[in-house]
Amino acid sequence: RGANESNSSLPRGANESNSSLPKAQKVDLGVPLFELSMNNQTISQEGTGKISILSPADLEVAEVTAEPGVARTGASTDFSRMTPLPKGTRAAITGREGEWIRLDYGAWIRASEVRIVKDAVPPRSIVRSARSRQVAGWTEILFPLEIPVPVTVQEGDKTFNLTLYNTTAQTDIIRLDDDPVIARLAWQQISPLQVQYTFNLKSAQQWGYKLRYDGTTLVLSLKHPPAKTSAMPNSQGKPLSGIKILIDPGHGGPQDLGAVSPVGIREKTVALTVSKLVRDELVNRGANVVMTRVEDVDLDLPPRVEMIQKEEPAIAISIHYNALPDNGDAINTKGVGAFWFHPQAHSLGMFLHNYLVAKLNRPSYGVFWNNLAMTRPAVAPSVLMELGFMINPEEFEWIVNPTEQKKLAEAIAQGITEWFASVQ
């Protein structure tokens, strides 16, 4: 309060113009001096580091070797994830902090997920065209580039935005035939090295996407909606005929027990029991159901995620029962919860939560956006359901009651059926 507009950070002894600096020479500007003018007084403090200007040609270039590379907003797993980087992506390195490196478009990535490309110049590309093709169940959009560049994705209401960094558009032709997913495609250069492609979609419900590099061509795949069950042969009384659904019973094995009830019953056991009941109900409705586990076995999160990626189901649902949150009240903390990450999963999570609360007269714990391993797969709408609190004495009674388990499974299967009907 009371500060004027002067608030600067200048290297000691530096002037305002560096236009005459040699292009391929490192220039040391000395120790930064931070100045703050407030109430006609100036406070100065030296920085702890030094400032240098590097020629862009002196920056190291990293290439993503992981499949995919995990990009974050900062140099720690405490920072949020960004759109994963396809294997082969290249970007200049503009900072380092411990085991993390900063890429030129602003993301951080572990050094172990990239390799340093020797004698490479900072990646820059031109994109001149885009075209689409249809493969089984998917539309692929191809962007021929000169070099694989970083990308981000943003899903909206009936839109899908793909941003290419370190890229300049010379786009003069886009070929997009009649498509089950895309109504039209537009582009704009939103900054000198940032191109955004906007897909206007035919439906508000999005069914999944994939990103990969095929050489230097970026391939974006958008999943087609499931075939309408009314058109399936022999589908009478089978409203989910032809639809693949993945069910993931949470936890499992001797190492991953999950939440524990007041009498020692484990979440892993109840989750598996109810998941099998849900499977049977879905199969009775015609669905093709894939289970991540059908026995009490150890199964880490990566193999579960890989199964979703491999199977490419119409939807994926991870079934859990909740543990008591920190400083929670075991008596009053209760209810059904749903968790989603990608916008394409929000409708499913909200619908199932509301359906179970109303159909079974259960309390609501809420619907949450959450960056969980089982909600992160982008290949399908993926949600995680918490069907009650193991530690709550009232909820525990119906959690372990076989009759109530059967009612719950029927409600989940019917909720899924009605959701598909609402979005098709």
C-alpha positions as CSV (number, residue, x, y, z in Angstrom):
1,R,0.0,0.0,0.0
2,G,1.4,3.4,-1.0
3,A,3.9,1.9,-3.4
4,N,4.4,3.7,-6.7
5,E,4.9,2.0,-10.0
6,S,8.7,1.5,-9.6
7,N,9.4,-2.1,-8.7
8,S,12.4,-3.5,-10.5
9,S,15.1,-6.1,-10.5
10,L,18.2,-5.0,-12.3
11,P,21.7,-6.4,-12.5
12,R,24.2,-4.1,-10.9
13,G,26.0,-2.1,-13.5
14,A,23.7,-3.2,-16.4
15,N,22.2,-0.7,-18.7
16,E,18.9,-0.9,-20.5
17,S,20.1,-1.9,-23.9
18,N,21.8,-5.1,-24.9
19,S,21.1,-4.8,-28.6
20,S,24.8,-4.8,-29.5
21,L,25.6,-8.1,-27.7
22,P,27.2,-10.7,-30.0
23,K,24.6,-13.4,-30.8
24,A,26.8,-16.3,-29.9
25,Q,28.5,-15.0,-26.8
26,K,27.8,-15.5,-23.1
27,V,27.5,-12.1,-21.3
28,D,27.8,-11.9,-17.6
29,L,25.7,-9.1,-16.1
30,G,26.8,-9.6,-12.5
31,V,24.8,-9.9,-9.3
32,P,21.1,-8.8,-9.5
33,L,20.1,-5.8,-7.4
34,F,16.4,-5.8,-6.4
35,E,14.9,-2.4,-5.8
36,L,11.5,-1.4,-4.3
37,S,10.3,2.2,-4.2
38,M,7.7,2.9,-1.5
39,N,6.6,6.1,0.1
40,N,9.4,8.0,-1.6
41,Q,12.0,5.6,-0.3
42,T,14.0,3.1,-2.2
43,I,15.0,-0.3,-0.6
44,S,17.7,-2.2,-2.3
45,Q,18.9,-5.8,-1.8
46,E,21.4,-7.9,-3.7
47,G,20.3,-11.2,-5.1
48,T,22.0,-14.5,-4.2
49,G,23.0,-15.5,-7.8
50,K,24.4,-14.0,-11.0
51,I,22.7,-13.1,-14.3
52,S,24.1,-14.1,-17.6
53,I,22.7,-13.8,-21.1
54,L,23.2,-16.9,-23.2
55,S,22.9,-17.1,-27.0
56,P,20.0,-19.5,-27.8
57,A,22.5,-21.6,-29.6
58,D,24.2,-22.3,-26.3
59,L,21.1,-23.8,-24.7
60,E,21.1,-27.6,-24.3
61,V,18.2,-29.5,-26.0
62,A,16.3,-32.3,-24.2
63,E,14.5,-35.1,-25.9
64,V,11.7,-37.0,-24.0
65,T,12.6,-40.7,-23.7
66,A,9.8,-41.7,-21.3
67,E,6.4,-42.9,-22.7
68,P,5.0,-40.4,-21.9
69,G,7.1,-37.7,-20.2
70,V,5.5,-36.3,-17.0
71,A,5.5,-32.5,-17.3
72,R,4.8,-30.4,-14.2
73,T,4.4,-26.8,-13.3
74,G,7.4,-26.8,-11.0
75,A,10.5,-28.7,-10.0
76,S,8.9,-31.2,-7.6
77,T,6.2,-33.9,-7.5
78,D,4.3,-31.4,-5.3
79,F,3.6,-29.4,-8.4
80,S,0.6,-30.0,-10.7
81,R,0.9,-32.2,-13.8
82,M,0.5,-30.7,-17.2
83,T,-0.3,-32.5,-20.4
84,P,2.1,-35.5,-20.7
85,L,4.7,-35.0,-23.4
86,P,4.8,-37.7,-26.1
87,K,8.0,-39.6,-26.5
88,G,10.4,-37.9,-28.9
89,T,9.4,-34.3,-27.9
90,R,12.3,-31.8,-28.0
91,A,12.7,-28.6,-26.2
92,A,15.5,-26.3,-25.0
93,I,16.6,-26.5,-21.4
94,T,16.2,-23.1,-19.6
95,G,16.8,-24.1,-16.0
96,R,17.9,-26.9,-13.6
97,E,17.0,-27.6,-10.0
98,G,18.2,-30.9,-8.5
99,E,16.9,-33.8,-10.6
100,W,14.6,-31.5,-12.5
101,I,15.1,-29.5,-15.7
102,R,12.9,-26.7,-17.0
103,L,11.9,-26.8,-20.6
104,D,11.6,-23.6,-22.7
105,Y,7.8,-23.7,-22.9
106,G,7.5,-23.5,-19.1
107,A,7.2,-27.1,-17.9
108,W,9.5,-29.0,-15.6
109,I,10.4,-32.7,-16.2
110,R,12.7,-35.2,-14.4
111,A,16.2,-35.4,-16.0
112,S,15.8,-39.2,-16.0
113,E,12.9,-38.9,-18.5
114,V,14.9,-37.1,-21.1
115,R,18.3,-37.3,-22.9
116,I,20.5,-34.4,-23.9
117,V,20.8,-34.1,-27.7
118,K,24.3,-33.1,-28.7
119,D,25.0,-30.3,-31.1
120,A,21.3,-29.5,-31.4
121,V,19.8,-26.1,-31.9
122,P,16.7,-24.9,-29.9
123,P,13.8,-26.7,-31.6
124,R,11.6,-24.6,-33.9
125,S,9.1,-25.9,-36.3
126,I,6.7,-24.8,-39.0
127,V,3.3,-26.4,-39.5
128,R,1.9,-26.1,-43.0
129,S,-1.1,-28.4,-43.1
130,A,-3.3,-30.8,-41.2
131,R,-5.3,-33.8,-42.4
132,S,-7.4,-36.5,-40.8
133,R,-8.0,-40.2,-41.3
134,Q,-10.2,-42.8,-39.7
135,V,-9.0,-46.0,-38.1
136,A,-11.0,-48.5,-36.1
137,G,-12.9,-46.5,-33.4
138,W,-10.8,-43.4,-33.8
139,T,-10.1,-40.3,-35.9
140,E,-6.5,-39.5,-36.3
141,I,-5.4,-35.9,-37.1
142,L,-1.9,-35.6,-38.5
143,F,0.3,-32.5,-38.1
144,P,3.5,-32.8,-40.2
145,L,6.2,-30.9,-38.3
146,E,9.9,-30.3,-38.8
147,I,10.7,-31.5,-35.3
148,P,8.7,-32.9,-32.4
149,V,7.6,-29.9,-30.2
150,P,5.9,-29.7,-26.8
151,V,2.1,-29.7,-26.8
152,T,-0.7,-29.2,-24.3
153,V,-4.4,-30.2,-24.5
154,Q,-7.5,-28.5,-23.1
155,E,-11.0,-29.9,-23.2
156,G,-14.0,-27.6,-23.2
157,D,-17.7,-27.8,-23.9
158,K,-17.9,-29.2,-27.4
159,T,-14.3,-28.1,-28.0
160,F,-10.9,-29.7,-27.9
161,N,-7.9,-27.3,-28.0
162,L,-4.4,-28.5,-29.0
163,T,-1.5,-26.1,-28.5
164,L,1.9,-26.5,-30.2
165,Y,4.8,-24.6,-28.8
166,N,7.9,-23.4,-30.5
167,T,5.9,-23.5,-33.7
168,T,4.9,-21.0,-36.4
169,A,1.9,-21.6,-38.6
170,Q,2.2,-21.5,-42.4
171,T,-1.1,-23.5,-42.5
172,D,-2.8,-23.0,-45.8
173,I,-4.8,-26.2,-46.1
174,I,-6.7,-28.5,-43.7
175,R,-8.4,-31.6,-45.0
176,L,-11.1,-32.9,-42.7
177,D,-13.7,-35.2,-44.2
178,D,-17.1,-35.9,-42.6
179,D,-16.3,-37.3,-39.2
180,P,-18.1,-39.0,-36.3
181,V,-16.5,-36.6,-33.8
182,I,-15.3,-33.4,-35.4
183,A,-17.6,-30.8,-36.8
184,R,-14.8,-28.4,-38.0
185,L,-11.2,-27.4,-37.2
186,A,-9.8,-23.9,-36.9
187,W,-6.4,-22.5,-35.9
188,Q,-4.7,-19.3,-34.7
189,Q,-1.2,-18.1,-34.0
190,I,-1.8,-17.0,-30.4
191,S,1.8,-15.9,-29.8
192,P,4.9,-15.8,-32.1
193,L,5.9,-19.4,-31.3
194,Q,2.5,-20.8,-30.1
195,V,-0.2,-22.2,-32.5
196,Q,-3.5,-23.4,-31.2
197,Y,-5.9,-25.7,-33.1
198,T,-9.5,-25.7,-32.0
199,F,-11.7,-28.7,-32.8
200,N,-15.4,-28.0,-32.7
201,L,-17.0,-31.3,-31.8
202,K,-20.4,-32.8,-32.6
203,S,-21.1,-33.9,-29.1
204,A,-20.5,-32.4,-25.6
205,Q,-19.4,-35.8,-24.4
206,Q,-15.8,-36.6,-25.3
207,W,-14.7,-40.3,-25.2
208,G,-10.9,-40.1,-25.0
209,Y,-7.8,-39.0,-26.8
210,K,-4.2,-40.1,-27.5
211,L,-1.0,-38.2,-28.5
212,R,2.1,-39.6,-30.1
213,Y,4.8,-38.7,-32.5
214,D,5.3,-40.8,-35.7
215,G,8.7,-39.5,-36.6
216,T,8.2,-35.8,-36.7
217,T,4.5,-36.0,-37.4
218,L,2.3,-35.3,-34.4
219,V,-0.7,-37.7,-34.3
220,L,-3.7,-36.7,-32.3
221,S,-6.3,-39.5,-31.9
222,L,-9.9,-38.7,-30.9
223,K,-12.1,-41.7,-29.9
224,H,-15.5,-42.2,-31.6
225,P,-18.6,-42.6,-29.5
226,P,-19.7,-46.2,-28.7
227,A,-22.0,-47.6,-31.3
228,K,-25.6,-47.0,-30.3
229,T,-26.9,-50.1,-28.7
230,S,-30.3,-49.9,-30.4
231,A,-28.5,-50.6,-33.7
232,M,-26.7,-53.7,-32.4
233,P,-28.1,-57.1,-33.5
234,N,-29.7,-59.2,-30.8
235,S,-29.5,-56.3,-28.4
236,Q,-33.1,-56.6,-27.2
237,G,-33.1,-56.3,-23.4
238,K,-29.3,-55.7,-23.6
239,P,-28.9,-51.9,-23.5
240,L,-25.1,-52.1,-23.2
241,S,-24.5,-54.5,-26.0
242,G,-21.1,-53.9,-27.7
243,I,-19.9,-51.5,-25.0
244,K,-16.6,-52.3,-23.2
245,I,-16.4,-51.3,-19.6
246,L,-13.3,-51.6,-17.3
247,I,-13.9,-52.2,-13.6
248,D,-11.0,-51.8,-11.2
249,P,-11.4,-53.2,-7.7
250,G,-9.3,-51.0,-5.5
251,H,-6.2,-52.2,-3.6
252,G,-5.5,-56.0,-3.2
253,G,-2.9,-58.5,-1.9
254,P,-1.0,-58.6,1.4
255,Q,0.7,-55.3,0.9
256,D,-2.2,-53.0,-0.2
257,L,-5.1,-53.5,2.3
258,G,-6.9,-50.2,1.8
259,A,-9.2,-48.8,4.6
260,V,-10.0,-51.0,7.6
261,S,-13.4,-51.3,9.3
262,P,-13.9,-51.2,13.1
263,V,-13.8,-55.1,13.2
264,G,-10.8,-55.4,10.9
265,I,-12.5,-56.1,7.5
266,R,-10.4,-54.7,4.7
267,E,-11.4,-52.4,1.9
268,K,-9.7,-54.6,-0.7
269,T,-12.0,-57.5,0.1
270,V,-15.3,-55.5,-0.1
271,A,-14.1,-53.7,-3.2
272,L,-13.5,-57.0,-5.0
273,T,-16.8,-58.5,-3.9
274,V,-18.9,-55.5,-5.1
275,S,-16.8,-55.2,-8.3
276,K,-17.7,-58.7,-9.2
277,L,-21.4,-58.1,-8.5
278,V,-21.2,-54.9,-10.7
279,R,-19.5,-57.0,-13.4
280,D,-22.3,-59.5,-13.4
281,E,-25.0,-56.8,-13.6
282,L,-23.2,-55.2,-16.5
283,V,-22.8,-58.4,-18.4
284,N,-26.5,-59.1,-17.9
285,R,-27.1,-55.8,-19.7
286,G,-24.9,-56.9,-22.6
287,A,-21.6,-55.1,-21.7
288,N,-18.2,-56.5,-22.3
289,V,-16.5,-56.1,-18.9
290,V,-12.8,-56.2,-18.2
291,M,-11.5,-56.5,-14.6
292,T,-8.1,-55.3,-13.5
293,R,-8.1,-58.1,-10.9
294,V,-10.5,-60.9,-10.0
295,E,-8.5,-62.3,-7.0
296,D,-6.8,-60.9,-3.9
297,V,-3.5,-60.2,-5.5
298,D,-0.9,-57.4,-5.4
299,L,-1.4,-55.0,-8.3
300,D,0.4,-51.7,-8.4
301,L,-1.2,-48.6,-10.0
302,P,0.9,-48.6,-13.2
303,P,-0.3,-52.0,-14.4
304,R,-3.9,-50.9,-13.8
305,V,-3.4,-47.7,-15.8
306,E,-1.6,-49.7,-18.5
307,M,-4.6,-52.0,-18.7
308,I,-6.9,-49.0,-19.4
309,Q,-4.5,-47.8,-22.1
310,K,-4.4,-51.2,-23.7
311,E,-8.1,-52.1,-23.5
312,E,-9.3,-48.6,-24.5
313,P,-12.7,-49.2,-22.9
314,A,-15.7,-46.9,-23.4
315,I,-15.4,-46.0,-19.7
316,A,-13.3,-47.0,-16.7
317,I,-14.5,-47.1,-13.1
318,S,-12.3,-47.8,-10.0
319,I,-14.3,-49.0,-7.0
320,H,-13.2,-48.0,-3.5
321,Y,-14.4,-47.5,0.0
322,N,-13.1,-44.4,1.9
323,A,-10.8,-44.1,4.8
324,L,-11.2,-41.4,7.5
325,P,-9.6,-38.1,6.4
326,D,-7.1,-36.3,8.6
327,N,-8.9,-34.9,11.7
328,G,-12.1,-36.5,10.5
329,D,-15.0,-37.5,12.6
330,A,-15.7,-41.3,12.4
331,I,-19.3,-40.8,13.3
332,N,-20.3,-37.9,11.1
333,T,-18.0,-38.4,8.1
334,K,-19.9,-40.4,5.6
335,G,-21.3,-40.7,2.1
336,V,-20.7,-41.5,-1.5
337,G,-17.9,-39.7,-3.3
338,A,-16.8,-39.5,-6.9
339,F,-13.5,-38.3,-8.4
340,W,-12.6,-37.2,-11.9
341,F,-9.6,-35.5,-13.6
342,H,-10.2,-35.0,-17.3
343,P,-13.3,-32.9,-18.2
344,Q,-14.5,-35.8,-20.3
345,A,-15.1,-37.8,-17.1
346,H,-17.0,-35.1,-15.2
347,S,-20.4,-36.0,-16.5
348,L,-20.0,-39.7,-15.7
349,G,-18.7,-39.0,-12.1
350,M,-21.5,-36.5,-11.4
351,F,-24.2,-38.7,-12.8
352,L,-23.1,-41.9,-10.9
353,H,-22.7,-39.9,-7.6
354,N,-26.2,-38.3,-7.9
355,Y,-27.8,-41.6,-9.0
356,L,-26.5,-43.6,-6.1
357,V,-27.3,-40.9,-3.5
358,A,-30.9,-40.7,-4.8
359,K,-31.5,-44.3,-5.7
360,L,-30.2,-45.8,-2.4
361,N,-31.0,-42.8,-0.2
362,R,-27.3,-42.5,0.8
363,P,-25.5,-39.4,2.1
364,S,-23.3,-37.4,-0.3
365,Y,-19.6,-37.0,0.4
366,G,-19.2,-35.0,-2.8
367,V,-17.8,-34.9,-6.3
368,F,-14.2,-33.9,-6.6
369,W,-11.7,-33.0,-9.3
370,N,-8.6,-35.0,-8.2
371,N,-5.3,-35.9,-9.9
372,L,-5.4,-39.6,-9.1
373,A,-3.6,-42.4,-11.0
374,M,-6.9,-44.1,-11.9
375,T,-8.6,-40.8,-13.0
376,R,-5.6,-39.7,-15.2
377,P,-5.9,-42.0,-18.2
378,A,-7.1,-39.9,-21.1
379,V,-8.0,-42.8,-23.4
380,A,-11.4,-43.1,-21.8
381,P,-13.6,-41.3,-19.3
382,S,-12.2,-42.6,-16.0
383,V,-13.7,-42.1,-12.6
384,L,-13.0,-43.3,-9.1
385,M,-15.9,-44.0,-6.8
386,E,-15.7,-44.0,-3.0
387,L,-18.9,-45.9,-2.0
388,G,-18.8,-45.2,1.7
389,F,-16.6,-45.0,4.8
390,M,-15.3,-48.2,6.2
391,I,-14.7,-46.7,9.7
392,N,-18.2,-45.1,10.0
393,P,-20.3,-47.5,12.1
394,E,-23.6,-46.7,10.3
395,E,-22.2,-47.1,6.8
396,F,-20.2,-50.2,7.7
397,E,-23.4,-52.1,8.4
398,W,-24.5,-51.8,4.8
399,I,-21.1,-52.0,3.3
400,V,-20.6,-55.6,4.4
401,N,-24.3,-56.6,4.2
402,P,-24.7,-59.0,1.2
403,T,-28.2,-57.8,0.5
404,E,-27.1,-54.2,0.4
405,Q,-24.0,-55.1,-1.7
406,K,-26.4,-56.6,-4.3
407,K,-28.6,-53.4,-4.3
408,L,-25.5,-51.3,-4.6
409,A,-24.2,-53.3,-7.6
410,E,-27.6,-53.1,-9.3
411,A,-27.7,-49.4,-8.8
412,I,-24.2,-48.8,-10.2
413,A,-24.9,-50.9,-13.3
414,Q,-28.3,-49.2,-13.8
415,G,-26.7,-45.8,-13.3
416,I,-24.0,-46.6,-16.0
417,T,-26.8,-47.8,-18.3
418,E,-28.8,-44.6,-17.9
419,W,-25.7,-42.4,-18.3
420,F,-24.9,-44.0,-21.6
421,A,-28.5,-43.4,-22.7
422,S,-28.3,-39.8,-21.7
423,V,-25.1,-39.0,-23.7
424,Q,-25.8,-41.0,-26.8
